[in-house]
Amino acid sequence: MLVALCSGKGSPGVSTLACVVGAVWPAFREVVVAECDPSGNDLAVRFGLAPRRGTASLVLARRSAEGGGPMMDLHLQSLPGGLNVLTGPVNPDAARAVDRELATFGHDVFPLDVDVLVDCGRLSADANGQQSMIDAANRVIVVCRPDPAGIAHAKVALEAVNRSSSTTPPFLVAVGQSRFPTREIERALEVEIIEHVPTDPEAAGIACGMPGSPRRLARSRLVEAARRIANRLLDDAPVHEPDGAPADSLHSVERIGRALALSTDHLPGSNGQSARGG
């Protein structure tokens, strides 16, 4: 399953949402978060990972491979909690170069037997690789802040997604509280809001590395929202849960807690500031 997460102007936290959803993905399904933001990416900087080992090295290996694509495992890195990621280049010029390669190979660069959550970042009209990810995705999620500016930017992003004839209808995820009723936003944008990611200052503080319990974070409203998003995405996907799998087959509390050790100024309520970055 390929899920593309993107936004319009405003950067409401696409990278953070991708990692949170990846952290609560069912444990019996292999999942990878792939950074494919043509304007530059964040995970390598946040976690001290190698920016050249990830989507950049994967597409270069794919270009030089004969008789098939390369092994994706060689290009994966792990967040502290164990979530597998393909980091993207931090530098915008390098990120654009990767985008051009993705335009050539599209989703074929990823194995068919792995669920991939693609962080596409802010939509750009001239990013053909980003567009190829949107075109190929089983599901597209547009992330927005449900204030007047955020809704206006979401409308532009949704129009861009809907111009692709190969995608299913996109979903909308609203980050933060809104003075507008959900149905009113849905009617205005002609899209279904599948989740409101709530403001949770305590959980956001723990995720920032402040004192607190990872168990508290794992049980937070933030993670519960991510779990509902994951479940909704998998509603129509073939799920073959192995015999003997636990009823709650989500990743461990430690994996959820540590994988969310992100720069959570991308989340509402973290420092009382607006979101910035991916």
Backbone as CSV, one residue per row, in Angstrom:
resi,resn,N_x,N_y,N_z,CA_x,CA_y,CA_z,C_x,C_y,C_z
1,MET,0.848,-1.189,0.000,0.000,0.000,0.000,0.884,1.239,0.000
2,LEU,0.547,2.179,-0.858,1.275,3.442,-0.945,0.344,4.563,-0.524
3,VAL,0.750,5.308,0.499,-0.026,6.441,1.000,0.818,7.691,0.836
4,ALA,0.287,8.691,0.158,0.981,9.963,-0.025,0.376,11.000,0.903
5,LEU,1.227,11.653,1.685,0.778,12.721,2.578,1.361,14.031,2.073
6,CYS,0.527,15.058,1.970,0.963,16.316,1.409,0.171,17.458,2.021
7,SER,0.528,18.675,1.637,-0.186,19.850,2.130,-0.086,20.956,1.108
8,GLY,-0.875,22.005,1.323,-0.696,23.237,0.594,0.246,24.135,1.377
9,LYS,0.191,25.409,1.114,1.039,26.359,1.813,0.729,26.329,3.300
10,GLY,1.760,26.506,4.119,1.535,26.583,5.558,2.227,25.510,6.354
11,SER,2.624,24.409,5.716,3.383,23.338,6.373,2.782,22.945,7.720
12,PRO,1.633,22.291,7.717,0.949,21.972,8.972,1.449,20.735,9.692
13,GLY,2.577,20.154,9.290,3.115,19.019,10.031,3.014,17.699,9.312
14,VAL,3.258,17.677,8.018,3.135,16.449,7.240,4.157,15.407,7.694
15,SER,5.406,15.835,7.902,6.453,14.885,8.302,6.137,14.253,9.646
16,THR,5.710,15.069,10.584,5.373,14.551,11.906,4.224,13.571,11.832
17,LEU,3.184,13.921,11.074,2.036,13.028,10.960,2.439,11.705,10.314
18,ALA,3.271,11.748,9.291,3.707,10.514,8.635,4.413,9.594,9.625
19,CYS,5.276,10.164,10.466,6.009,9.348,11.428,5.110,8.820,12.541
20,VAL,4.166,9.643,12.992,3.249,9.185,14.037,2.395,8.034,13.516
21,VAL,1.858,8.184,12.317,1.038,7.112,11.749,1.890,5.870,11.514
22,GLY,3.120,6.052,11.038,4.005,4.908,10.860,4.296,4.193,12.160
23,ALA,4.405,4.955,13.251,4.707,4.360,14.545,3.590,3.469,15.056
24,VAL,2.351,3.740,14.653,1.220,2.942,15.137,0.669,2.017,14.053
25,TRP,1.398,1.880,12.963,0.981,0.953,11.901,0.957,-0.465,12.455
26,PRO,0.028,-1.321,12.016,-0.023,-2.684,12.556,1.330,-3.381,12.443
27,ALA,1.754,-4.020,13.526,3.101,-4.601,13.597,3.301,-5.744,12.612
28,PHE,2.199,-6.396,12.177,2.364,-7.517,11.253,2.453,-7.049,9.804
29,ARG,2.408,-5.727,9.566,2.599,-5.183,8.224,3.870,-4.339,8.226
30,GLU,4.782,-4.645,7.321,6.016,-3.870,7.241,5.717,-2.495,6.664
31,VAL,6.227,-1.467,7.322,5.952,-0.100,6.890,7.249,0.698,6.864
32,VAL,7.336,1.613,5.919,8.477,2.522,5.780,7.935,3.923,5.554
33,VAL,8.534,4.903,6.209,8.236,6.307,5.930,9.316,6.835,4.992
34,ALA,8.908,7.316,3.822,9.848,7.788,2.809,9.697,9.298,2.627
35,GLU,10.789,10.021,2.814,10.771,11.470,2.609,11.010,11.783,1.132
36,CYS,10.038,12.433,0.523,10.123,12.801,-0.897,9.678,14.238,-1.098
37,ASP,10.023,15.103,-0.159,9.640,16.509,-0.241,10.630,17.234,-1.146
38,PRO,10.193,17.756,-2.289,11.125,18.398,-3.216,11.701,19.713,-2.710
39,SER,11.166,20.243,-1.631,11.690,21.496,-1.080,12.725,21.268,0.015
40,GLY,13.008,20.003,0.356,13.958,19.685,1.420,13.284,18.899,2.526
41,ASN,14.075,18.102,3.232,13.523,17.162,4.202,14.157,17.351,5.585
42,ASP,13.544,16.708,6.604,13.858,17.037,7.989,14.442,15.916,8.841
43,LEU,14.120,14.659,8.535,14.404,13.592,9.495,15.890,13.408,9.760
44,ALA,16.720,13.564,8.747,18.156,13.386,8.954,18.685,14.388,9.970
45,VAL,18.220,15.623,9.884,18.660,16.654,10.820,18.106,16.394,12.207
46,ARG,16.851,16.027,12.282,16.217,15.813,13.582,16.871,14.683,14.362
47,PHE,17.290,13.640,13.668,17.763,12.438,14.351,19.233,12.140,14.135
48,GLY,19.942,13.028,13.480,21.354,12.797,13.239,21.617,11.627,12.309
49,LEU,20.747,11.445,11.315,20.903,10.349,10.364,21.642,10.836,9.119
50,ALA,22.010,9.904,8.270,22.753,10.236,7.053,21.778,10.683,5.973
51,PRO,21.854,11.940,5.521,20.887,12.425,4.534,21.062,11.813,3.157
52,ARG,22.252,11.270,2.870,22.484,10.698,1.550,22.100,9.229,1.465
53,ARG,21.803,8.639,2.588,21.361,7.248,2.600,19.857,7.242,2.821
54,GLY,19.128,6.962,1.790,17.675,7.023,1.863,17.085,7.092,0.473
55,THR,16.182,8.035,0.250,15.580,8.138,-1.074,16.621,8.471,-2.135
56,ALA,17.613,9.294,-1.785,18.639,9.665,-2.763,19.441,8.451,-3.206
57,SER,19.950,7.682,-2.247,20.748,6.509,-2.614,19.893,5.442,-3.287
58,LEU,18.613,5.362,-2.898,17.726,4.356,-3.493,17.485,4.639,-4.974
59,VAL,17.188,5.897,-5.323,16.911,6.194,-6.729,18.179,6.099,-7.563
60,LEU,19.322,6.442,-6.987,20.578,6.301,-7.728,20.894,4.830,-7.989
61,ALA,20.653,3.991,-6.979,20.864,2.556,-7.166,19.888,1.991,-8.190
62,ARG,18.669,2.498,-8.146,17.651,2.037,-9.116,18.059,2.420,-10.538
63,ARG,18.639,3.583,-10.707,19.042,4.036,-12.039,20.157,3.162,-12.608
64,SER,21.055,2.711,-11.729,22.198,1.932,-12.203,21.960,0.429,-12.173
65,ALA,20.817,0.005,-11.644,20.552,-1.440,-11.511,20.220,-2.040,-12.868
66,GLU,20.614,-3.283,-13.040,20.287,-4.037,-14.234,19.440,-5.229,-13.842
67,GLY,18.362,-5.414,-14.579,17.518,-6.581,-14.328,16.641,-6.442,-13.106
68,GLY,16.319,-5.216,-12.743,15.405,-5.027,-11.620,15.918,-3.983,-10.656
69,GLY,15.066,-3.647,-9.705,15.405,-2.601,-8.755,16.303,-3.103,-7.641
70,PRO,16.903,-2.187,-6.895,17.802,-2.551,-5.801,17.038,-2.972,-4.549
71,MET,17.754,-3.542,-3.611,17.168,-3.902,-2.328,16.950,-2.640,-1.501
72,MET,15.703,-2.380,-1.109,15.424,-1.170,-0.347,16.075,-1.220,1.037
73,ASP,16.233,-2.424,1.590,16.793,-2.557,2.934,18.165,-1.894,3.055
74,LEU,18.922,-1.860,1.965,20.260,-1.278,2.010,20.222,0.231,2.223
75,HIS,19.074,0.836,2.045,18.968,2.293,2.084,18.146,2.787,3.270
76,LEU,17.663,1.855,4.084,16.843,2.211,5.235,17.698,2.627,6.424
77,GLN,17.157,3.519,7.229,17.687,3.838,8.549,16.521,3.767,9.529
78,SER,16.828,3.715,10.805,15.785,3.557,11.810,15.771,4.722,12.776
79,LEU,14.583,5.157,13.131,14.433,6.107,14.221,14.697,5.377,15.531
80,PRO,14.913,6.109,16.621,15.270,5.452,17.887,14.300,4.367,18.325
81,GLY,13.020,4.500,17.983,12.053,3.481,18.372,11.970,2.311,17.416
82,GLY,12.705,2.346,16.304,12.720,1.229,15.374,11.942,1.446,14.094
83,LEU,11.298,2.595,13.933,10.545,2.857,12.711,11.507,3.040,11.538
84,ASN,11.332,2.272,10.481,12.195,2.354,9.314,11.848,3.567,8.464
85,VAL,12.880,4.301,8.045,12.666,5.505,7.252,13.655,5.551,6.097
86,LEU,13.224,6.188,5.027,14.099,6.576,3.925,14.242,8.091,4.019
87,THR,15.357,8.557,4.537,15.531,9.987,4.694,15.740,10.641,3.332
88,GLY,15.267,11.867,3.218,15.462,12.637,2.011,16.512,13.705,2.212
89,PRO,17.077,14.239,1.134,18.084,15.290,1.265,17.536,16.527,1.960
90,VAL,18.365,17.134,2.775,17.985,18.370,3.449,18.051,19.545,2.478
91,ASN,19.082,19.565,1.666,19.295,20.657,0.722,18.223,20.652,-0.369
92,PRO,17.569,21.792,-0.623,16.507,21.819,-1.637,16.980,21.431,-3.034
93,ASP,18.205,21.809,-3.406,18.704,21.444,-4.733,18.845,19.937,-4.864
94,ALA,19.377,19.310,-3.825,19.509,17.853,-3.842,18.130,17.183,-3.819
95,ALA,17.204,17.776,-3.063,15.852,17.220,-3.001,15.173,17.298,-4.365
96,ARG,15.430,18.364,-5.104,14.876,18.505,-6.451,15.481,17.466,-7.400
97,ALA,16.756,17.181,-7.223,17.396,16.166,-8.055,16.763,14.795,-7.813
98,VAL,16.481,14.483,-6.551,15.811,13.229,-6.232,14.413,13.213,-6.840
99,ASP,13.732,14.355,-6.778,12.387,14.437,-7.353,12.413,14.124,-8.849
100,ARG,13.427,14.604,-9.545,13.523,14.319,-10.979,13.722,12.823,-11.238
101,GLU,14.495,12.172,-10.379,14.683,10.730,-10.522,13.384,9.975,-10.221
102,LEU,12.656,10.436,-9.228,11.386,9.794,-8.896,10.386,9.928,-10.034
103,ALA,10.479,11.030,-10.771,9.588,11.204,-11.920,9.838,10.122,-12.966
104,THR,11.064,9.618,-13.029,11.413,8.579,-13.990,10.913,7.207,-13.547
105,PHE,11.104,6.891,-12.264,10.807,5.544,-11.780,9.445,5.437,-11.096
106,GLY,8.946,6.551,-10.552,7.666,6.516,-9.858,7.675,5.561,-8.684
107,HIS,6.519,4.954,-8.432,6.391,4.070,-7.272,7.144,2.764,-7.459
108,ASP,7.625,2.480,-8.677,8.377,1.246,-8.900,9.671,1.204,-8.106
109,VAL,10.081,2.335,-7.586,11.301,2.365,-6.782,11.101,1.659,-5.447
110,PHE,9.837,1.462,-5.038,9.536,0.806,-3.763,9.088,-0.637,-3.998
111,PRO,9.426,-1.552,-3.087,8.949,-2.939,-3.212,7.437,-3.013,-3.084
112,LEU,6.855,-4.039,-3.688,5.405,-4.191,-3.653,4.901,-4.766,-2.338
113,ASP,5.798,-5.409,-1.574,5.355,-6.112,-0.368,5.554,-5.287,0.902
114,VAL,5.753,-3.980,0.758,5.962,-3.099,1.901,4.990,-1.930,1.809
115,ASP,4.365,-1.585,2.923,3.545,-0.371,2.977,4.474,0.832,3.083
116,VAL,4.244,1.838,2.249,5.103,3.021,2.234,4.248,4.262,2.476
117,LEU,4.622,5.031,3.491,4.005,6.324,3.770,4.943,7.381,3.213
118,VAL,4.529,8.041,2.142,5.394,8.983,1.440,5.104,10.397,1.916
119,ASP,6.106,11.011,2.515,6.013,12.411,2.927,6.344,13.269,1.712
120,CYS,5.299,13.775,1.047,5.489,14.601,-0.147,5.675,16.071,0.184
121,GLY,5.421,16.455,1.430,5.576,17.853,1.798,4.562,18.746,1.108
122,ARG,4.956,19.982,0.930,4.087,20.966,0.280,4.037,20.693,-1.219
123,LEU,2.831,20.688,-1.778,2.687,20.426,-3.199,3.304,21.547,-4.022
124,SER,3.988,21.131,-5.076,4.641,22.071,-5.973,4.263,21.722,-7.407
125,ALA,3.881,22.721,-8.184,3.373,22.477,-9.530,4.424,21.887,-10.458
126,ASP,5.703,22.158,-10.207,6.750,21.689,-11.125,7.554,20.527,-10.556
127,ALA,7.033,19.843,-9.552,7.716,18.684,-8.962,7.098,17.408,-9.534
128,ASN,7.666,16.911,-10.614,7.079,15.770,-11.313,7.194,14.465,-10.534
129,GLY,8.265,14.331,-9.752,8.393,13.139,-8.933,7.335,13.104,-7.845
130,GLN,7.117,14.241,-7.227,6.050,14.342,-6.232,4.713,13.988,-6.863
131,GLN,4.476,14.477,-8.062,3.220,14.183,-8.748,3.087,12.705,-9.050
132,SER,4.197,12.057,-9.383,4.135,10.624,-9.665,3.753,9.839,-8.421
133,MET,4.206,10.290,-7.242,3.814,9.632,-6.000,2.319,9.814,-5.738
134,ILE,1.821,11.035,-5.985,0.392,11.312,-5.813,-0.424,10.442,-6.767
135,ASP,0.033,10.359,-8.019,-0.696,9.584,-9.027,-0.784,8.109,-8.655
136,ALA,0.310,7.570,-8.097,0.391,6.134,-7.843,-0.219,5.722,-6.505
137,ALA,-0.480,6.673,-5.637,-0.888,6.347,-4.264,-2.252,5.667,-4.227
138,ASN,-2.368,4.687,-3.331,-3.676,4.100,-3.053,-4.560,5.086,-2.319
139,ARG,-3.929,5.894,-1.482,-4.653,6.935,-0.754,-3.782,8.182,-0.678
140,VAL,-4.423,9.337,-0.784,-3.744,10.615,-0.613,-4.378,11.336,0.566
141,ILE,-3.530,11.812,1.474,-3.997,12.601,2.615,-3.468,14.015,2.474
142,VAL,-4.371,14.971,2.467,-3.996,16.381,2.496,-4.131,16.858,3.938
143,VAL,-3.054,17.414,4.463,-3.010,17.872,5.854,-3.163,19.382,5.862
144,CYS,-4.009,19.881,6.754,-4.211,21.332,6.814,-4.528,21.771,8.229
145,ARG,-4.367,23.048,8.457,-4.873,23.673,9.672,-6.247,24.252,9.347
146,PRO,-7.263,23.963,10.168,-8.637,24.341,9.810,-8.996,25.782,10.165
147,ASP,-8.072,26.706,9.887,-8.393,28.122,10.010,-8.621,28.671,8.603
148,PRO,-9.077,29.917,8.456,-9.402,30.408,7.104,-8.258,30.271,6.111
149,ALA,-7.040,30.641,6.501,-5.912,30.527,5.570,-5.621,29.070,5.249
150,GLY,-5.622,28.208,6.286,-5.334,26.797,6.072,-6.353,26.133,5.166
151,ILE,-7.619,26.494,5.323,-8.671,25.921,4.482,-8.500,26.377,3.032
152,ALA,-8.139,27.647,2.844,-7.919,28.154,1.493,-6.759,27.425,0.818
153,HIS,-5.670,27.208,1.568,-4.530,26.495,1.001,-4.874,25.034,0.740
154,ALA,-5.693,24.449,1.610,-6.112,23.060,1.398,-6.943,22.930,0.128
155,LYS,-7.765,23.930,-0.161,-8.578,23.891,-1.375,-7.689,23.837,-2.621
156,VAL,-6.632,24.645,-2.627,-5.701,24.635,-3.761,-5.021,23.270,-3.878
157,ALA,-4.593,22.731,-2.732,-3.916,21.427,-2.746,-4.862,20.327,-3.223
158,LEU,-6.097,20.353,-2.765,-7.065,19.331,-3.167,-7.370,19.417,-4.652
159,GLU,-7.448,20.616,-5.183,-7.673,20.765,-6.625,-6.528,20.152,-7.412
160,ALA,-5.304,20.336,-6.923,-4.145,19.752,-7.600,-4.189,18.226,-7.544
161,VAL,-4.553,17.670,-6.385,-4.640,16.215,-6.253,-5.744,15.664,-7.144
162,ASN,-6.880,16.347,-7.177,-8.023,15.845,-7.937,-7.817,15.906,-9.442
163,ARG,-6.843,16.685,-9.894,-6.560,16.726,-11.331,-5.949,15.423,-11.826
164,SER,-5.465,14.623,-10.902,-4.919,13.321,-11.287,-6.069,12.341,-11.465
165,SER,-6.124,11.725,-12.620,-7.239,10.813,-12.913,-7.050,9.440,-12.285
166,SER,-5.835,9.176,-11.760,-5.540,7.823,-11.276,-5.699,7.678,-9.766
167,THR,-6.001,8.761,-9.067,-6.095,8.672,-7.616,-7.534,8.485,-7.176
168,THR,-7.708,7.814,-6.046,-9.001,7.762,-5.397,-9.247,9.105,-4.731
169,PRO,-10.485,9.398,-4.336,-10.743,10.686,-3.682,-9.839,10.872,-2.464
170,PRO,-9.221,12.038,-2.334,-8.308,12.251,-1.202,-9.061,12.397,0.109
171,PHE,-8.326,12.223,1.198,-8.824,12.491,2.533,-8.208,13.788,3.039
172,LEU,-8.849,14.374,4.036,-8.303,15.554,4.690,-8.086,15.247,6.161
173,VAL,-6.937,15.658,6.692,-6.670,15.602,8.127,-6.450,17.025,8.599
174,ALA,-7.233,17.428,9.582,-7.150,18.780,10.132,-6.317,18.754,11.404
175,VAL,-5.324,19.612,11.479,-4.412,19.658,12.622,-4.751,20.876,13.470
176,GLY,-5.271,20.628,14.675,-5.632,21.721,15.570,-7.132,21.964,15.582
177,GLN,-7.545,22.812,16.487,-8.962,23.106,16.651,-9.438,24.103,15.595
178,SER,-10.746,24.094,15.381,-11.329,24.991,14.391,-12.628,25.574,14.916
179,ARG,-12.893,26.801,14.507,-14.180,27.410,14.863,-15.256,27.041,13.853
180,PHE,-14.863,26.307,12.811,-15.812,25.908,11.781,-16.259,24.467,12.007
181,PRO,-17.546,24.173,11.873,-18.003,22.784,11.994,-17.392,21.910,10.907
182,THR,-17.171,20.653,11.261,-16.562,19.718,10.323,-17.353,19.628,9.027
183,ARG,-18.662,19.511,9.140,-19.481,19.362,7.930,-19.400,20.592,7.038
184,GLU,-19.256,21.744,7.647,-19.142,22.968,6.856,-17.843,22.969,6.054
185,ILE,-16.744,22.533,6.679,-15.461,22.450,5.963,-15.547,21.408,4.862
186,GLU,-16.157,20.272,5.159,-16.276,19.208,4.158,-17.100,19.669,2.957
187,ARG,-18.178,20.395,3.218,-18.991,20.892,2.101,-18.218,21.906,1.271
188,ALA,-17.476,22.776,1.941,-16.731,23.808,1.221,-15.631,23.211,0.355
189,LEU,-14.982,22.159,0.857,-13.850,21.573,0.147,-14.219,20.321,-0.639
190,GLU,-15.438,19.819,-0.433,-15.900,18.609,-1.115,-14.952,17.442,-0.857
191,VAL,-14.632,17.253,0.402,-13.721,16.188,0.804,-14.116,15.710,2.188
192,GLU,-13.759,14.479,2.514,-14.052,13.932,3.837,-12.893,14.196,4.793
193,ILE,-13.210,14.744,5.940,-12.213,14.887,6.999,-12.213,13.597,7.802
194,ILE,-11.114,12.865,7.751,-11.083,11.574,8.434,-10.586,11.698,9.872
195,GLU,-9.961,12.820,10.202,-9.483,12.970,11.575,-9.148,14.421,11.868
196,HIS,-9.459,14.832,13.094,-8.953,16.075,13.653,-7.836,15.696,14.629
197,VAL,-6.607,16.055,14.312,-5.487,15.800,15.220,-5.542,16.870,16.307
198,PRO,-5.752,16.467,17.557,-6.039,17.454,18.596,-4.793,18.114,19.164
199,THR,-5.023,19.214,19.839,-3.963,19.863,20.608,-3.754,19.084,21.901
200,ASP,-2.547,18.661,22.159,-2.214,17.897,23.361,-0.846,18.362,23.843
201,PRO,-0.791,19.473,24.596,0.499,20.049,24.989,1.374,19.089,25.785
202,GLU,0.788,18.286,26.664,1.599,17.384,27.480,2.278,16.322,26.611
203,ALA,1.500,15.695,25.727,2.081,14.682,24.844,3.120,15.301,23.925
204,ALA,2.826,16.498,23.411,3.789,17.167,22.542,5.066,17.489,23.301
205,GLY,4.937,17.861,24.582,6.116,18.142,25.394,6.968,16.903,25.607
206,ILE,6.320,15.771,25.872,7.060,14.516,26.042,7.775,14.151,24.748
207,ALA,7.076,14.327,23.633,7.686,14.019,22.349,8.863,14.934,22.049
208,CYS,8.865,16.117,22.644,9.993,17.041,22.468,11.181,16.674,23.349
209,GLY,11.025,15.672,24.216,12.122,15.276,25.085,12.011,15.809,26.492
210,MET,10.903,16.488,26.810,10.691,16.963,28.178,10.377,15.776,29.087
211,PRO,10.584,15.931,30.407,10.311,14.820,31.325,8.872,14.340,31.188
212,GLY,8.732,13.035,31.207,7.405,12.457,31.087,7.506,10.991,30.733
213,SER,6.380,10.334,30.744,6.329,8.898,30.511,6.049,8.590,29.053
214,PRO,6.886,7.748,28.416,6.547,7.297,27.069,5.182,6.617,27.009
215,ARG,4.807,5.968,28.113,3.489,5.337,28.149,2.392,6.385,28.066
216,ARG,2.609,7.528,28.728,1.636,8.618,28.641,1.520,9.098,27.190
217,LEU,2.645,9.219,26.526,2.628,9.634,25.131,1.899,8.614,24.274
218,ALA,2.195,7.334,24.503,1.570,6.285,23.703,0.067,6.239,23.901
219,ARG,-0.398,6.712,25.056,-1.834,6.712,25.337,-2.468,8.075,25.097
220,SER,-1.739,8.979,24.504,-2.215,10.350,24.317,-3.252,10.436,23.209
221,ARG,-3.946,11.556,23.182,-4.917,11.810,22.122,-4.237,11.941,20.769
222,LEU,-3.005,12.405,20.772,-2.233,12.505,19.541,-2.049,11.138,18.904
223,VAL,-1.605,10.166,19.695,-1.378,8.823,19.171,-2.699,8.138,18.850
224,GLU,-3.718,8.390,19.652,-5.031,7.809,19.349,-5.535,8.309,18.001
225,ALA,-5.325,9.592,17.710,-5.728,10.132,16.408,-4.955,9.459,15.287
226,ALA,-3.662,9.258,15.495,-2.849,8.589,14.481,-3.312,7.159,14.270
227,ARG,-3.684,6.483,15.338,-4.167,5.103,15.230,-5.453,5.050,14.401
228,ARG,-6.344,6.014,14.616,-7.586,6.032,13.839,-7.302,6.292,12.360
229,ILE,-6.327,7.157,12.081,-5.953,7.407,10.688,-5.421,6.128,10.054
230,ALA,-4.528,5.432,10.758,-3.974,4.186,10.229,-5.079,3.164,9.959
231,ASN,-5.993,3.030,10.895,-7.086,2.073,10.729,-7.951,2.424,9.527
232,ARG,-8.214,3.714,9.352,-9.040,4.134,8.219,-8.321,3.859,6.896
233,LEU,-7.045,4.123,6.856,-6.287,3.864,5.637,-6.302,2.385,5.271
234,LEU,-6.313,1.536,6.271,-6.245,0.094,6.033,-7.612,-0.552,5.895
235,ASP,-8.676,0.241,6.011,-10.024,-0.312,5.902,-10.218,-1.082,4.604
236,ASP,-9.716,-0.526,3.503,-9.919,-1.139,2.193,-8.717,-1.938,1.723
237,ALA,-7.691,-2.030,2.571,-6.480,-2.749,2.171,-6.582,-4.209,2.594
238,PRO,-5.994,-5.106,1.837,-5.979,-6.515,2.248,-5.120,-6.696,3.486
239,VAL,-5.709,-7.216,4.524,-4.990,-7.404,5.777,-4.992,-8.893,6.105
240,HIS,-3.829,-9.494,6.116,-3.699,-10.917,6.424,-2.946,-11.044,7.740
241,GLU,-3.680,-10.937,8.813,-3.052,-11.008,10.129,-2.647,-12.444,10.417
242,PRO,-1.396,-12.674,10.790,-0.934,-14.046,11.026,-1.628,-14.684,12.219
243,ASP,-1.750,-16.006,12.157,-2.353,-16.735,13.269,-1.570,-16.486,14.546
244,GLY,-2.311,-16.287,15.634,-1.664,-16.079,16.917,-1.227,-14.664,17.172
245,ALA,-1.489,-13.744,16.228,-1.112,-12.348,16.452,-1.967,-11.774,17.575
246,PRO,-1.415,-10.936,18.432,-2.185,-10.362,19.523,-3.306,-9.483,18.997
247,ALA,-4.361,-9.369,19.790,-5.496,-8.548,19.372,-5.061,-7.123,19.102
248,ASP,-4.200,-6.584,19.972,-3.657,-5.262,19.750,-2.278,-5.449,19.116
249,SER,-2.245,-5.431,17.788,-1.008,-5.744,17.086,-0.214,-4.504,16.726
250,LEU,-0.521,-3.387,17.375,0.236,-2.177,17.114,1.623,-2.294,17.721
251,HIS,2.510,-1.409,17.279,3.874,-1.431,17.765,3.919,-1.174,19.271
252,SER,5.024,-1.523,19.871,5.162,-1.423,21.317,5.107,0.020,21.783
253,VAL,4.828,0.190,23.064,4.795,1.528,23.652,6.122,2.223,23.456
254,GLU,7.215,1.489,23.633,8.533,2.094,23.476,8.726,2.588,22.041
255,ARG,8.300,1.792,21.083,8.473,2.198,19.683,7.653,3.445,19.394
256,ILE,6.418,3.459,19.877,5.584,4.634,19.644,6.205,5.854,20.299
257,GLY,6.576,5.719,21.565,7.112,6.864,22.293,8.377,7.415,21.688
258,ARG,9.341,6.547,21.409,10.617,7.036,20.908,10.547,7.471,19.452
259,ALA,9.710,6.805,18.662,9.592,7.211,17.268,8.947,8.577,17.137
260,LEU,8.268,9.014,18.196,7.643,10.334,18.158,8.548,11.405,18.746
261,ALA,9.802,11.084,18.992,10.728,12.077,19.540,11.159,13.024,18.430
262,LEU,10.185,13.762,17.920,10.391,14.643,16.784,10.472,16.086,17.242
263,SER,10.774,16.943,16.309,10.723,18.379,16.560,9.261,18.788,16.508
264,THR,8.585,18.727,17.646,7.131,18.835,17.629,6.631,20.265,17.653
265,ASP,7.487,21.240,17.300,6.908,22.541,17.035,6.052,22.478,15.774
266,HIS,6.056,21.319,15.099,5.160,21.105,13.967,3.752,20.790,14.458
267,LEU,3.596,20.478,15.727,2.297,20.070,16.235,1.640,21.210,16.982
268,PRO,0.305,21.294,16.911,-0.373,22.347,17.650,-0.197,22.150,19.151
269,GLY,0.042,23.229,19.852,0.122,23.165,21.304,1.479,22.808,21.839
270,SER,2.493,22.645,20.989,3.803,22.239,21.488,4.492,23.360,22.239
271,ASN,4.540,24.534,21.621,5.150,25.679,22.273,4.288,26.931,22.130
272,GLY,3.025,26.696,21.732,2.149,27.822,21.518,2.467,28.586,20.255
273,GLN,3.279,27.972,19.365,3.670,28.637,18.157,3.013,27.970,16.969
274,SER,2.990,28.679,15.855,2.455,28.076,14.642,3.443,27.092,14.078
275,ALA,2.952,26.200,13.229,3.820,25.176,12.663,4.788,25.807,11.676
276,ARG,5.952,25.141,11.557,6.894,25.515,10.523,7.570,24.252,10.048
277,GLY,8.188,24.309,8.913,8.868,23.135,8.391,7.874,22.144,7.823
278,GLY,8.375,20.863,7.661,7.570,19.869,6.934,6.551,19.228,7.780
